[in-house]
Amino acid sequence: MHEEDKDLKGDTSVTGRLRQIPTKPGQDVTKPTFAAGAVLWRGDVHNPEICVIHRPSYDDWSLPKGKLDAGENLIATAVREIWEETGYRVRLGKLVGNVSYPVAGRTKLVWYWTAEVLDGDFEQNSEVNELRWVSWDEAEELLSYDLDRDVLVKARKRMNKEPDTRLILVRHGRAHRRTNWNGNDALRPLDKKGRRQAELLVSALEGFRPARVYSAEPVRCQDTVAPLAAELGMQVTVDERLGDEHWIANQVESKKAFEDIIALGGVSVVCSQGITIPDLLAAWSAEGTLPFDEEILCKKGSAWVLGFNDGVMTTADYYASALPVK
């Protein structure tokens, strides 16, 4: 699933401070080829072992990655490629960024995450004949390409303070228009695109290994995360305090409801609405050390993967859409 990687010392870049995957990644690139991968780690987060693989076809050492399949989003690609190449099941962490470089007249765009290994065993396969677990410094020395070393350096910086808790804030998918709905607005359902967004959120979010799924009261919120909860074998916990109506009426109580979920630890998913999510992010940003220099984005069907240390927001990655890249 890899084409030969060429010119890796040329035009490479890793995204800056705000990590995000836009609605249409690569829209300004001629003939893009999309791929995704990860910096796999295991053991002590403060002194982890890093996974480096050897590809016999190119006789190189690289980070696990591979091309997007038709109908996939980039997060699903990363999880699938890691499994196929290494045999490991992982929990995705921070979005490291993306790199780009020319390959055979096209531009290859590769997104990378940090990923903690949960279980599995490596076996030689058609793409990878050897896998090594090494230190950060050993990995940097072993890797064949400057591109991979750049990604490794960025990942190391991002993992300096790994969050103890993650909260994934999802804005509900697209619903039927208010003007075409005569009933109670809380009962206004998802439209066809919204249902598709909900289906694809499963592959976009299950790689973060959520332990709980919550929703604001409106049906369009509940239905957005229902497929994810079903796939995980969980129930959706509905709480009216997580939605716009309660946020407008009592921000203090609503904010506490979110913070009570954060206090549980682990990874939680909450589906909310377009007023609450940006306001919450602005409030947490003002209270912590992670300022937002731009407008806080919140498209329907989008997700913010937030990291917290001792209840303070320390990381924020934005995913504009779970729909397929191509």
N, C-alpha and C positions, 0 to 999 in steps of 0.2 A: 504493500500500500504506500510505499515511498517511491517517489521518483528520485533520481540522483540529485543530490544537493551540490550546487556549484556556486562559485563566486561568493562564498560565505563571508569573505573578508571585505566585501564591498558595501553596498547600501543596506545597512541593517539598523534597526531602531527598536527601542522598547518604549512603550508609552509612558508618559510622565505621571504626575501625582494622582490625577483622577483616573482610576482604572474603570473602563467601561467597554461594553460591546454595544455599538449603536444598532439602530433598527436595520440598517443596510450596510453592514461592514464591507469595506472594499469598494464602495460605490464610485470612488474617484480613481480607481485603479483599472488600467486596461488589462483585460484577460487575467483576472485573479484566479488563483487556485487556493482554496481554503484548507486549513489543517489545524489540528489542535493537539496539545500534549501537556506534559506536566513535569515538574521537578518532584519526584517521589522521595519521601523520607520515612524513616522508621526510628523507633527508640526515643531517646530523650530529645525533646524539641530544642533544648539549649545546646545540645551537642549531637545532632542526628547523624545517622548514616544516610548517604545519598545514593540513589540508584543511577547507574550508567550502563548502557547496553552496547553490545558490539553487533554490527550488521555485517555479515560475511559478504554480502553482495557488493559492498563498497569498502570493506575492510576499514571501517571507521568506528569510533566510539561517540555516542550521541545520547541525547535525552529522548525518552519515549515520546513519540508523536506519530500522527498519520493523517491522511487526507479525509475530508468530509465525504460521507456517503449522501446520495440524493435523499432528500426528505429529513435530514438531520439538522439540529442546531449544534453550535460549536461545543457546548458543554457536554452533550451526549457523545460527540465525537471523541473528546478527550477521555471520557470514562471507558468507552468501547475500545479505543486504541491501547490504552494502558492494559486492559484485560487481555486483549489479543496478543500483545507483544510480551507481557511480563507474567501473566497469570495471577495478578494481584487485584483484589478488591480494595478500593480506596475511598477515603473521605476527602472530597475537594475542599481546599481552603481559600487562600487569597488569589485573586487574579493578578498574575505577575505583569502581564502586558502582552503586546504582540510584536512580532518581528516580520520584516519583509525582505525579500531578496529575489533576484531574477533566476528563473529556471526555464531553459528551453523556449525562450521567447514569451514567457508568461511571468507574472509576478506572484510569488508564493507568499501568502499571509498566514502566519502561524500564531495562534493564541496559546499561552501557557498559564497554568495554575500551579500552586503548591498542592501537594496531595499526600495525605498520611496513609500509609499502608495499614489495612485492617486485618487481612488474612489472605491466604493463597500461597501457591508455590510456583516457582519458575520452572519451565521445561523448555528445552530447545525447540525452536519452530522454524518455519521457512524464512522468517525475517531476522530473528535474533538467535545467535548461537551461544552467547555468553552474557551474563549479567553480573555486575559487581556492586557490592555495597561498600562505599568508601566515605572518607571525611570530605568536608567542603573543599579543603585545599587539594586533596588527592583527586577529587572529581574535576576541579578546574584544570589540573595538570593533565589528566587522562583524556579529557574531551578533545575531539579532533578539530573543532571549528570555533572560531572567535564568536560566532553567533551564539552558540550554546553557552560559551563562557559568559557572555553578556547576560543571558537569561539567568544563569546560575548566580551571578553577582546580585542581580535585582532580587531574586528569590531569597537569597541569604539576608538581605537588608529587610525584606518584608517579614521574615520569620524571626527577626530579633525580638519582637514582642508578639508572640502568637496569642490570639484572643482566647480567653477561657470560656466565652459564650458567643454564640452566633444567633442573630435574629434575622430572618429573611422576610422582608416586608414586600408583599405582592399587592399591586393594584389590580382590582378585578378586571376581567376581560371585557371586551366591548359588548354592550347590552343594546336592546332595542331602544329606539329613540323615545325620549320623554313625550314628544309631540304625538307619537303614535300609540301611546299607552294611556288608557283611561282609568286604570285601577290604582291601587295602592302602590306608590313608587318603590316601596321596599320589596314588592313582589315582581318588579320588572326583571325579566329574565335575560340571560345572555342571548345574543343573536348567533348566527352561524359562525362568523369569525370568532366571536367570543368563546364558543364551545371548542373550536379548534385550538385557540390559545390555551384553554384549560387542559386539553388533552396533551399538548406539547410541553406544558409546564411540568408534567411528570418526568420526562427525560431530562429537562433542564435542571430540576431541583433534587431529584432523588440521589444524585451523586454527592450532595452535601450531607446525606444521611440524617434527615430530620427525625427528631424523637417525638415531636408533637405538631399538630396542625390546628390552628385557630382561625376564626372568621368573624368579621363584623356581621350584623344581623341581616342586611339586605340579601335577598336570594342570589343576586348576581355575584356577591362575594362568596357565599357558601358554595355555589356551583363552580366557581373558578378553581377552588382547591379540593373539591370532592374527588376528582379522578386521582389526584396525588395521594390523598388519604386512603382511598381504596387500594391503590397499588402498594402502599406501605402497611396495609392491614390495620389502619387506625380510624378513629371517629373524628369528625370535625367538631371541635368545641366552639360553640357560638356564644359570643359575648357582645351585647349591645354597646358596651363602652369602647369598643375598638373601631367604631364607625364615625362618619362625619357628623351625624346628628348629635351624638353624645359629645363629641369633641367640641362642637360649637357651643353646646349648652354648659359644659363643665370640663374645661381643658385639664384642670388639676386631677380630677378623678380619672379621666380618660388616660392621661399620661401615666398615672400610677398603674393602671391595668396593664399597659405595655411593660412597664418596669418590673411588675410582679412576674411576668413571663420570663423576662431576662434573668431574674433572680433564681429561676429554676435551673439555670445552667444548660449546657449542651446546645443543641440546635433546634430552634423552633421556627415554624412558618406561620405568619399572620397575614390574612388577606384583608385589606382595608380599602380606603377610598382616597380620592384625589385632593382633598383638603387636609386630611389628617396626616398623610405620609410626609409631604413637604414640611408641614409645620413641626412635626415631631423631629425630623432630621435637623431642622434649623435650631430647635430648642436644645437637642443633644449636642449639636456642634458648638453652640454658645457656652455650654457647660463644660466642655472638654478641651482637647488639644487638636481637634481635627476640623479646621475651618473650611467652609465651602466658599470658593472664590467665584463660583458661577451660579446660575439659576439651578435650583434643585429640580431635576427632571423627574417626571412621574407619568409616563405614558400608560394607557390601559394595557394590561397584560404584562407590564414590566415588573422587575424585581430589584430590590436593593438588598444585597447581602452585607450585613453589618456585623462588625466584630466588637466585642466589649471586653474590657479588663477591669475587674472590680466594679462593674456597673457603669463604666465610662466608655463612650464610643471611641474606638481607636482606629477602625478601618471601615471603609465603605466602598463597595464595588457595585456598579450599576449595570444591569442587563436590560436593554430596552425592549427585547422581544424574545420569546421562546420559539417563534415560528422558524421554519427552515431558512438557512441562508440562501439556498438555491433550490 
